[in-house]
Amino acid sequence: MEGTTTLEIAYVSTNPIELREDSENNNITVLIANSGSAKARSVSVRIDPSSPFVEAYSGSTSDFTEGIQARSSHKFVFALDIDDGTEARTNSRE
């Protein structure tokens, strides 16, 4: 029996909760949910940070899992640094 996969961003969180200027290795966790009826195979997620965010270390803006079962989810974790002198502001996911 074959089915479909439907991948969606379920939530995004940061650690620390409040990101500050000139900070390093801020963890961004993205929960990807598969609301479909089939396993999603070889799931790769990459973020493309723009200023004031920069890749914390090589490979810290991409993550991979061999699969996400149907009606299940997987956490992908990324690490970003924030440039010195960054002004405080609020960002939201649309």
Secondary structure, DSSP 8 states (H G I E B T S, - for coil): ------EEEEEEEEESSS--TT---EEEEEEEEE-SSS-EEEEEEE----TTEEESSTTTTEEEEEEE-TTEEEEEEEEEEE-TT---------
